[in-house]
Amino acid sequence: MTPHVSRKSSARVTKRAAALAAAAAMVVVGVQAGAGTATAAPEKAQAPSASAAAAAVRANDIKSAQADAASVARALGLGAGEKLIVRDVIKDADGTVHTRYDRTFDGLPVLGGDLVTHVAKGGKLKSIDKATDAKISVPTTTPKLKSAAGARKVIFAVSGKPTLAFETVKSSVKKDGTPSRLHTITDAATGKTLYSFDEIDDGFKAGKAPKAPAKGGSGVKLKAGSGASMYSGEVALTTTKGGSGFELTDGERGGHKTYDLKGGQSGTGTLFTDADDKWGNGKADDAQTAAVDAAYGAAMTWDFYKAELGRNGIAGDGKAAYSRVHYGKAYVNAFWDDSCFCMTYGDGIGNTHPLTAIDVAGHEMSHGLTAATANLEYAGESGGLNEATSDILGTAVEFFAKNTTDVGDYLIGEKIDINGDGSPLRYMDKPSKDGQSLDYWDEKAGDVDVHYSSGIANHFFYLLAEGSGAKEINGVKYDSPTKDGSKVTGIGQEKAYKIWYKALSTYMTSTTDYKAAREATLKAATDLYGADGVEAKTVAAAWTGVNVK
């Protein structure tokens, strides 16, 4: 199914501008912290009091915008039964305020009804990005069919004409051990299935049948407050003194905790503790080793968000997610679950290669970031963009860490040996090297598994950051083609990920597809670097290079 493309509204009526100006009165201010260095943990983030203050400001901004939501709905011409629920408020340096809303109709959630308003400093409505432009006018009281047990009534507006529907959720476990909460949307009048998606974002689907890898890691002599990781060498950890030793709780980064599932597949697990504050031995035979990698990866991702994106945690509220390691037996995957706001990691084939490398941690946490911003549907082209966002930001975190043992690269999951032959899971310079991912967009991209349609955006990002052609970066050789044979000169990774994040957080919606992503990133590049800058021109060239025009 091809999601409805977001469209720009040019409404500039004075009354509407006044209403939107009121909603933009208070705004979010980003908090930043320093980057990490080499094999040590990152520099200390701002004190919890500063983080809490920023979170309080954000909460007040959202509360203020919500108080004006009814007048904004009227100003936008929404119907009497439609209500807006504020999800986020962001202010640019030039005073532009971006307010993200979800929508209800007669009290029912509208799937695909989200929108973002963009209001200039003076209160003038600049544009609106909507997940759907369709007018919502649906009888909601007398569905022709009886709903299944546990189903909820919704308005389905992801594509086509908005329709009264039932949403059911079926919980199960996939063959590889990954939990599943499959949402199925059915037409309330005909019973026809309209849409389905899985709530669990499992980012590391192997492209080949893996073989059991050789054991990795190496033991090191540790100092207090540090850990021997599987993939990143000796790293400093922020821990908390407990009643009988130390707990793997990071009080400087929202209270992130790392738990041991001990082979289980449910529950929170047991919080890791240690008597002397020296964690792991660098090998998979010590349960703490995977915990060290998970805690370190979470710290690096938190600090990257703060230092580079100006974001105070995954949801922007200063609160940490938590990590669970040792999920299942020989589980070859990792996943983000928004319902628990947590990352979960398996131990790999033979329980010898836990999926806890830096780029994996960054990938999983970034699924949470996507859920808190554009909330891209995990199906069709928007699902591919969801997966690509996690690959893009996970890669950026790996470079940000400047870890000499796990050096930054444009390979996804290269350390965890998920294929059992030493090959990476995915390649950003030429995604098809994995045998299944797409290098370029075509009209069938929305029908491809999201882990493989993500290749289009991964390829775009590589071209935007590094350009086309052959080159070597940090000892890894790349050779990135373009669909039309054109040459692209990259603008550098920092500008590339800031453009992607800006597009994700202020312009993309739940149904954004590849063509809409091109539009969103062009807007973001214009906001950050100017409409006539080389950055916006390179964004256009990179998208053309992957056949998104």
C-alpha positions in Angstrom: 0.0 0.0 0.0 1.3 3.5 -0.9 0.7 5.9 2.0 -0.9 9.3 1.3 1.7 11.9 0.4 2.1 14.9 2.7 1.1 18.2 1.1 1.9 21.8 1.8 -0.9 24.2 2.6 -0.5 27.8 1.6 -3.3 29.2 3.8 -2.4 32.6 5.1 -5.6 34.0 6.3 -5.1 36.6 9.1 -7.5 34.8 11.5 -5.7 31.5 11.1 -2.4 33.2 11.6 -3.6 34.8 14.8 -4.8 31.5 16.2 -1.6 29.7 15.3 0.5 32.6 16.7 -1.1 32.0 20.1 -0.2 28.3 20.0 3.4 29.3 19.2 3.8 31.5 22.2 6.0 29.1 24.2 8.6 26.8 22.6 11.1 24.1 23.2 14.8 25.0 23.7 17.4 22.3 23.0 20.0 21.3 25.6 23.4 20.3 24.5 26.3 18.3 26.0 29.8 17.4 24.9 31.0 14.5 22.8 32.7 11.4 24.0 36.3 10.5 23.3 38.2 7.4 22.1 37.7 4.3 24.3 36.4 6.2 27.3 32.7 7.0 28.0 31.5 10.4 26.7 32.1 13.6 28.7 29.6 14.2 31.4 26.2 15.4 30.3 24.6 18.4 32.0 23.5 17.9 35.5 20.2 16.2 36.1 18.7 19.5 37.3 19.5 21.2 34.0 17.9 18.2 32.1 14.9 18.3 34.4 14.5 22.1 33.8 14.6 21.6 30.0 12.0 18.8 30.3 9.8 21.1 32.4 10.1 23.8 29.7 9.1 21.4 27.0 6.1 20.1 29.0 4.9 23.6 29.6 5.3 24.4 25.9 3.1 21.4 25.0 0.6 22.3 27.7 0.4 25.9 26.3 -0.1 24.7 22.8 -2.8 22.2 23.9 -4.7 25.0 25.5 -4.9 26.7 22.1 -5.5 23.5 20.1 -9.3 24.1 19.7 -8.8 27.5 18.2 -6.0 26.1 15.9 -8.4 23.4 14.7 -11.0 26.0 13.8 -8.4 28.2 12.1 -7.3 25.2 10.0 -10.9 24.6 8.9 -11.3 21.2 10.7 -14.8 19.9 11.3 -16.7 20.2 14.6 -15.9 16.6 15.5 -12.2 16.9 14.9 -9.8 17.6 17.8 -6.1 18.1 17.9 -3.7 16.6 20.5 -0.3 18.3 20.7 2.6 15.9 20.6 5.6 18.3 20.3 6.6 21.9 19.9 9.9 22.9 18.4 11.3 26.4 17.7 14.0 27.3 15.2 16.7 29.9 15.6 14.7 32.3 13.4 11.6 32.0 15.6 9.6 29.6 13.4 7.5 27.3 15.6 6.7 23.8 14.5 3.8 22.2 16.3 3.0 18.5 15.8 -0.5 17.2 16.4 -2.4 13.9 16.4 -6.1 14.0 15.6 -9.3 12.5 16.8 -12.8 12.5 15.2 -15.9 12.1 17.4 -13.5 10.9 20.1 -11.9 8.2 17.9 -8.2 8.2 17.0 -7.5 9.1 13.4 -4.8 6.8 12.0 -2.9 8.9 9.5 -4.5 12.1 10.8 -1.4 13.7 12.2 -0.2 17.1 11.0 2.5 19.7 11.6 2.0 23.5 11.5 4.9 25.8 10.7 4.3 29.4 12.0 6.7 32.3 11.5 8.0 34.4 14.3 5.4 37.1 13.6 2.6 34.6 13.8 2.1 34.0 10.1 1.2 30.5 9.0 4.0 29.4 6.6 2.8 25.9 5.8 1.2 22.7 7.0 2.4 19.2 6.5 -0.4 16.6 6.8 -0.4 12.9 6.7 -3.6 13.1 4.7 -5.4 15.9 2.9 -8.7 14.0 2.8 -11.7 15.5 4.6 -12.8 13.4 7.5 -16.6 13.0 7.6 -17.5 9.5 8.7 -20.5 8.1 10.6 -19.1 6.7 13.8 -22.1 5.4 15.8 -23.5 2.5 13.8 -20.8 0.2 12.2 -22.4 -2.5 10.1 -20.2 -5.3 11.5 -19.7 -6.3 15.1 -16.2 -5.7 16.3 -13.9 -8.6 17.4 -13.3 -9.0 21.1 -10.8 -6.4 22.3 -10.9 -4.3 19.1 -11.2 -0.5 19.2 -13.0 1.7 16.8 -10.7 4.1 14.8 -10.8 6.3 11.7 -8.5 4.9 9.1 -7.0 7.8 7.0 -3.6 6.4 6.1 -4.7 6.2 2.4 -7.8 6.6 0.3 -11.1 7.9 1.7 -11.2 8.0 5.6 -13.2 5.0 6.8 -14.6 3.8 10.1 -12.6 0.8 11.1 -11.7 -1.7 13.8 -8.2 -2.1 15.0 -7.2 -5.5 16.6 -3.8 -6.3 18.1 -2.6 -9.9 18.1 0.4 -10.8 20.3 2.6 -13.7 19.4 6.3 -14.7 18.9 7.9 -15.0 15.5 9.9 -18.0 14.5 13.2 -16.3 15.4 12.0 -15.5 18.9 11.1 -11.8 18.2 7.9 -10.8 20.0 5.1 -9.5 17.7 2.2 -7.2 18.3 0.5 -7.2 14.9 -2.1 -4.4 14.4 -4.7 -5.2 11.8 -7.1 -2.5 10.6 -10.4 -3.8 9.0 -13.2 -1.8 7.4 -16.1 -1.6 9.9 -18.7 -2.0 7.0 -17.1 -4.7 4.9 -14.6 -6.5 7.1 -11.9 -6.0 4.5 -8.4 -5.7 5.8 -7.2 -2.1 5.1 -3.7 -2.1 6.7 -1.5 -3.9 9.1 1.8 -3.2 10.9 3.9 -4.7 13.7 4.3 -2.6 16.8 7.8 -4.1 17.5 10.6 -2.6 15.5 13.1 -5.4 14.9 16.0 -3.7 13.1 18.4 -6.6 12.4 16.9 -9.0 10.0 19.6 -11.3 8.7 20.0 -11.5 4.9 21.5 -15.0 4.9 21.3 -18.2 6.9 23.9 -17.6 9.6 26.6 -20.0 10.7 27.8 -20.2 14.3 30.6 -17.6 14.6 33.9 -18.0 16.5 34.0 -16.6 20.0 35.2 -12.9 20.2 36.3 -10.5 22.8 39.5 -10.3 24.9 40.0 -10.0 28.6 41.4 -6.7 30.0 42.5 -5.5 33.5 39.9 -2.9 34.6 39.9 0.1 36.9 36.8 1.0 39.0 33.9 2.6 37.1 34.8 0.9 33.8 33.8 -2.2 31.8 35.4 -4.6 29.4 33.0 -4.6 26.4 32.7 -7.1 23.7 33.2 -4.7 20.8 34.5 -1.4 22.1 37.4 -2.3 24.4 37.6 -0.9 27.9 35.0 1.9 28.4 34.2 4.1 31.4 30.7 3.6 32.8 28.5 5.9 34.9 27.1 3.7 37.6 25.2 4.3 40.9 26.2 3.2 44.4 23.7 0.8 45.8 23.2 -0.9 49.2 25.6 -3.8 48.4 27.8 -2.4 45.7 27.1 -0.7 42.4 24.2 -0.7 40.0 24.3 -0.3 36.2 22.2 2.8 36.4 23.3 6.0 34.6 22.1 8.9 36.7 23.7 11.4 34.4 21.6 10.3 31.4 18.0 10.2 32.5 18.5 7.1 34.8 19.2 4.5 32.0 19.3 1.0 33.6 20.6 -2.2 32.1 18.8 -5.5 33.0 19.6 -9.2 32.6 16.8 -11.3 31.2 18.9 -14.5 31.7 17.5 -16.2 28.7 13.9 -15.1 29.4 11.6 -13.5 26.9 9.4 -11.4 29.2 9.5 -9.1 32.1 12.1 -6.4 32.9 14.8 -8.7 34.1 17.3 -8.3 37.0 19.2 -5.0 37.3 23.0 -5.6 36.9 25.0 -5.1 40.0 28.7 -5.4 40.9 30.7 -5.3 44.1 33.8 -3.5 42.8 32.4 -1.4 39.9 34.5 -3.4 37.4 32.2 -4.9 34.8 32.6 -7.7 32.4 35.7 -9.5 30.9 35.3 -8.6 27.2 34.0 -12.1 26.4 30.5 -13.5 25.9 31.0 -16.0 28.7 30.6 -13.2 31.3 27.0 -12.0 31.4 28.1 -8.5 32.3 30.0 -8.1 29.0 26.9 -7.6 26.9 25.6 -5.2 29.6 28.7 -3.1 29.3 28.2 -2.8 25.5 24.5 -2.0 25.9 25.1 0.7 28.6 28.0 2.2 26.7 25.9 2.3 23.5 23.0 3.9 25.3 25.3 6.6 26.8 26.9 7.3 23.4 23.5 7.7 21.8 22.1 9.9 24.5 25.2 12.2 24.2 25.0 12.2 20.5 21.4 13.3 20.6 22.2 16.1 23.1 25.5 17.4 21.6 24.6 17.1 17.9 20.8 17.3 17.7 20.1 19.4 20.8 17.7 16.7 22.0 17.2 15.9 25.7 16.8 12.1 25.4 14.8 9.9 23.1 11.4 11.6 23.7 12.9 15.0 24.4 11.7 14.8 28.0 15.0 14.0 29.7 13.9 10.5 30.6 16.0 7.5 29.6 14.8 4.2 28.1 16.2 1.0 29.6 18.1 -1.9 28.1 17.5 -5.7 28.4 20.3 -8.1 27.4 20.4 -11.9 27.1 16.9 -12.2 25.6 16.0 -15.8 24.7 18.5 -18.4 23.7 20.8 -17.8 20.8 18.4 -15.0 19.7 19.9 -13.4 16.6 18.2 -10.0 16.7 17.5 -6.8 18.7 14.4 -4.7 18.9 12.8 -1.6 20.2 9.4 -1.8 22.0 7.7 1.6 22.5 5.2 0.1 25.0 8.0 -0.5 27.5 10.2 2.3 26.1 13.1 -0.1 26.0 15.8 -1.8 23.9 16.2 -5.6 23.9 19.3 -7.5 22.7 19.8 -11.2 21.9 23.1 -13.1 22.2 23.5 -14.2 18.6 24.1 -17.6 17.2 25.6 -19.9 19.8 25.2 -17.1 22.4 28.6 -15.9 21.4 28.0 -12.5 19.7 25.5 -10.4 21.5 23.8 -7.8 19.3 25.0 -4.9 21.4 27.6 -3.0 19.3 27.4 0.8 19.2 25.6 1.1 15.9 23.0 -1.5 17.0 22.3 0.4 20.2 22.0 3.7 18.3 19.8 2.0 15.8 17.3 0.7 18.4 17.2 3.9 20.4 16.5 5.8 17.2 13.4 3.7 16.6 12.2 5.4 19.8 13.2 8.7 18.5 11.2 8.1 15.3 8.1 7.1 17.4 8.4 10.3 19.4 8.7 12.5 16.3 7.3 11.7 12.8 6.0 8.3 14.1 6.6 6.8 10.6 4.3 3.8 10.0 6.2 0.6 10.2 5.0 -0.6 6.8 5.3 0.4 3.1 7.6 3.2 2.1 7.2 5.0 5.5 8.4 1.7 7.1 11.5 1.8 5.0 12.2 5.4 6.0 11.7 4.3 9.7 14.3 1.6 9.4 16.7 3.9 7.4 16.4 6.5 10.1 17.7 4.0 12.6 20.6 3.0 10.3 21.5 6.6 9.6 21.5 7.8 13.2 23.1 4.5 14.5 25.9 5.1 12.0 26.2 8.7 13.1 26.5 7.6 16.8 29.3 5.1 15.9 31.3 7.9 14.3 30.5 10.3 17.2 31.9 7.8 19.7 35.4 8.0 18.2 36.0 4.6 19.6 39.4 3.2 18.4 38.2 -0.4 18.7 34.9 0.0 16.9 35.8 2.7 14.4 33.0 4.6 12.6 32.0 3.2 9.2 29.0 3.0 6.8 28.5 -0.7 7.5 25.5 -1.8 9.6 26.1 -4.4 12.2 29.7 -5.2 11.1 30.8 -6.3 14.5 28.0 -8.6 15.5 28.6 -11.2 12.7 24.9 -11.7 12.3 25.5 -13.6 9.1 28.1 -15.9 10.6 30.7 -15.2 7.9 32.1 -11.9 9.1 30.1 -9.8 6.7 28.0 -6.7 7.7 24.2 -6.9 7.8 23.8 -3.9 5.5 25.9 -1.5 3.4 25.1 2.2 3.0 27.2 3.0 0.0 25.6 0.3 -2.2 22.8 -1.4 -0.2 22.3 -4.2 -2.8 25.6 -5.7 -1.8 23.7 -7.6 1.0 21.8 -9.4 -1.8 18.3 -8.0 -1.0 18.3 -4.3 -0.2 17.3 -1.7 -2.8 19.8 0.8 -4.2 17.2 2.9 -6.0 13.5 3.8 -5.7 10.9 2.3 -8.1 7.1 2.1 -7.9 7.3 -1.3 -6.1 9.5 -0.1 -3.2 6.5 0.0 -0.9 5.9 -3.7 -1.4 9.4 -4.6 -0.2 10.2 -5.6 3.4 11.0 -2.4 5.3 14.5 -3.7 6.2 15.3 -3.8 2.4 13.4 -0.8 1.1 15.4 1.2 3.7 18.4 0.8 1.3 17.1 3.7 -0.8 17.3 6.2 2.1 20.6 4.7 3.4 22.1 5.1 -0.1 20.8 8.7 -0.2 22.4 9.5 3.1 25.8 8.1 2.1 25.7 10.1 -1.2 24.7 13.2 0.7 27.5 12.8 3.3 30.3 11.3 1.3 29.4 11.5 -2.4 29.5 9.0 -5.2 32.4 7.0 -6.5 35.3 5.1 -4.9 36.9 6.2 -1.7 38.4 4.9 1.5 37.2 6.1 5.0 38.8 4.8 8.2 40.3 1.9 6.4 37.1 0.8 4.7 36.7 1.0 0.9 33.5 2.2 -0.6 32.2 2.7 -4.1 28.8 4.3 -4.4 27.0 4.5 -7.7 24.0 6.6 -8.8 21.0 5.6 -10.9 21.7 8.0 -13.7 25.5 7.9 -13.5 25.7 11.4 -12.2 28.5 12.5 -9.8 27.5 13.7 -6.3 30.0 15.5 -4.1 29.1 15.0 -0.4 28.6 17.8 2.2 30.0 15.8 5.1 28.3 13.6 7.6 27.5 16.2 10.3 25.4 18.4 7.9 23.8 15.2 6.4 22.5 13.9 9.8 21.4 17.3 10.9 19.3 17.7 7.8 17.8 14.2 8.2 17.0 14.9 11.9 15.5 18.3 11.1 13.3 16.7 8.4 12.2 13.9 10.7 11.4 16.1 13.7 9.7 19.0 11.9 8.4 18.0 8.5 7.8 14.2 8.1 4.5 12.7 9.2 3.4 9.1 9.9 2.7 8.5 6.2 5.7 10.2 4.6 6.9 8.2 1.5 10.1 8.6 -0.4 9.0 11.5 -2.6 7.7 13.3 0.5 11.0 12.6 2.3 12.8 14.4 -0.6 10.5 17.4 0.0 11.0 17.3 3.8 14.8 17.1 3.5 14.9 20.0 1.0 12.9 22.1 3.5 15.2 21.1 6.3 18.4 21.9 4.3 16.8 25.3 3.4 16.0 26.0 7.0 19.5 25.1 8.2 21.7 26.3 5.4 19.7 28.4 3.0 17.7 27.7 -0.2 20.6 28.5 -2.5 23.2 26.7 -0.5 25.3 23.8 -1.7 23.6 21.7 1.0 20.1 22.0 -0.5 21.5 21.4 -4.0 23.3 18.3 -2.8 20.1 17.0 -1.1 18.4 17.3 -4.5 21.3 15.6 -6.3 21.5 12.8 -3.8 17.8 12.0 -4.1 18.0 12.1 -7.9 21.0 9.7 -7.6 18.7 7.1 -5.9 15.9 7.8 -8.4 13.7 9.8 -6.1 12.7 12.9 -8.2 
